[in-house]
Amino acid sequence: MLKSNQSENQADISKDGFAKSRAVFTLKLVLIGLIVAGLALIVVGTLKIFNNQQMLGTYVSTPQLGLAVKSSATPNPILLTIPSLNVSAPFEPLGFNTNHSIEVPKNNFGVGWFIYGAKPGQIGAAIVVGHLDSVYGPAIFQNLSKIKPGDKIFITRADGSIVTYEVDSMAKFSQDNFPTLAVYGPLSYAGIRLITCSGVWDKSAGHYSDNLVVFGTEI
């Protein structure tokens, strides 16, 4: 009788263990499913961002980044100075064209600041756009490719204050494969991006093949 009870107890323990193992296995499957689903959402979201990016005109369309007008308490920029390039240029505000591309400066020897990015001195990417050339000849950023890491960029604001940036790096990107997030995306520090045209002029398309971007950090 004792042996029989032992066998029954062992059978119950085995069933119990199997049930627990099965429950643990099921839980693991559920967790794995949730993780996979989460990753899928991230991938789909990322693909959606990149699929919505369009290169329209000279500069990149960025409304999907959720950019917003910054606090009006920060003074607007009025003058860009780059001593190493002998550049001194007045600012004008730039928004979006009707096709959602960024406007370009009206003045070939002036620059524009993108009003939906950070203002100079604010946390985030301050976007400064200037022409490489025009039908009349060279423009304000004709020598931007000669800038070097460590060079200083000064921006005078409407209240007379000056924001100083130091150049970190420079890169050329195809307009067909522009890294929108890297250039226009959010930052945890006050940064600047100087953008102009580069590469080969495509007469049929009406714009250059590339963009030159200078990356800098406030100091």
N, C-alpha and C positions, 0 to 999 in steps of 0.2 A: 504494500500500500504506500509506503514511504517513497519507493522508487517511482511509482506512478505519479504521486504528487509532485515529486521533483521534476519529472518530465513535463507535467502540465505547467509547472511554474516557469520552467525554461522556455516552453513554447510561448507562454504569455509574455515573458521578457523579450523573446525574439520578435514577437508581433509588435510589442511596445517600441522596441528599438527600430524596427522597420518603419513604423508609423512616424516616429520622430525624425528618422533619416529622410523619409519622404517629405515631411513638412519642411525640414531645412532645405532640401533640394528644391522644393517648390518656391520657397522664399527667395532662394538664390536666383532662380529663374525670373521671378518677378522683379528683383532688384536689377538684374542684368537687362531685363526688358526696359525698365525705366531709364537706365543709363543710356542704352542704345537709342531710345526715343528722344532723350534729351540731346544727345549728340546729333541726332538727325535734325532736330529743330535748329540747333546751332548752325549746322552745315547749310540747311535750307535758308536760314536767315542770312548767312554770309553770302550765299549764292545770289540771294535776292538783291542784296546791296550791290554786289559787283555787276549783276546783270542789268541793274538800273543805271549804272554809270554810263554816260554817253559823252563822247568828245564832240562838242558842238562848237564850231568856229575855232577860235584860237585857244581858248582856255576850257578847263573842265567844269562840267555842270555838277553841282554838289548839293541840291536840295534834300536828298535822301539822308544826309548826315545830321539833319535836325539842327542846323545852325540857326542861331537867333541873334537879333540885335542886342548888343551888349549895353550895359548901364550907361546912360547919358552923362553920368557924373564924371566919367573919365574924359578928359579933354580930347578933342579930335586932333589928328596929326595935320601939320601944315607944311612941313619941310623935311625932305630926306637929304641927308648928307653922307657921302662915302668918300672920305679924303683920299684913299688909295687909288680911286678911279677918277678923282676930280669931278665927282657928281654932286650937284646941288639942284634939287627939283621940288617944285611945289606939289602938294597933294590935291586930289579931287576924290570924292566918294564914288564908289562903284557898286552897283547892285547887279540884278539879273536882266538879261535881254528877254524878249518875249519867248525865245526858244530855250530859255533856262541856262544859256551859257552866261559866263560872267562878262559884264561890260568891260570895254578897254578904255584907257584914257583918251580924251579928245585931244589933249596936248601931247605932241610927240616928244617934247622935252620936259614933260611933267610925268608924275606917277599917280597911280590910283590905289586907294586902300579899300578892300572888300568889306562892306559894312556889315555883312553877316558873319564875319570872323571876329576875332578878338581885336580890340583897339591896341595900339602900341602901348606896352607897359602892363597890359592885363594878362592874366593866366590864359593860355591858349595860343593858337597860331594867328599872328597878325599877317595878313596876306597883302603883299605889295606888288602891283603889276606895272610893268613899263614896256614900251615898244623897243624892239631891236633896231628897226629901221622903218622907212616909209617910202612913198613914191618920190619924196624929195631928197632922200639920202639917209644917213645914219641918224638914229634917235637916241634917247637918253640912256638906254641899256646896251649900247653898241659894244661896250667893253666889259660887260658883266662877267663874261667867261674868264676874264683875267683876275678876278677877285681870288683871294687866298684865305685859307683858314687862319684865324687870328686877326684878320682885318676888322676894323670897327665900322659899325653902321650907326649913325645918329639920327634920331627922329625928334624934331622940335614940335611940341604940341601947342595948342591954342593959348594955353595959360603961360607959355614961356618955358615950361619944364622941358627937359631933354631926356629921352630914353636912349640908352646905349646898348647895342647888341654886339656880340662877337661872332664872326663867321665860324661855323663848325665844319661845314662841308658843302660840296656842290655836286649836282648830278644832272645828267641829261636823260630825259624820258621820251619815248615815242608817244605821240598823241593818240595812237591807236592802243596803247597799253599803259596808260597813265596811272600811277599809284595814288588814287584819290585820297584814301584814308591816311596814307603816310604824309601827304602834303597838307590836306585840309582838315584832317581829323583832330579830335580833342587832345590837349597836352596837359600835363600836370605842372607845367612851368610856363613862363612868358617866352614865347619863341617868335621867330619871324621867318617868312619865306618870301624871297624876291623871285619873281617869275617873269620870264620873257621868252621869246621865240628862239628856236635854234634848228639846226639841221638844214634840210633842203627845201627851197620854196616850191610848192606844188601849185603850178599855175591853174590847173583845171579845178583843184579843190579850193584854191584861194587862201591857203595858209601854209605855214611851215610844217615840216614833218615831225618836229620835236619841240619840247619845251625844256628850257634850262631853269633849274630851281636851285637857289642858294638857301641853305639852312643856317639859322643863327639862333643864339640864346642871349637873353638879357643879362647884363653883368652889372 
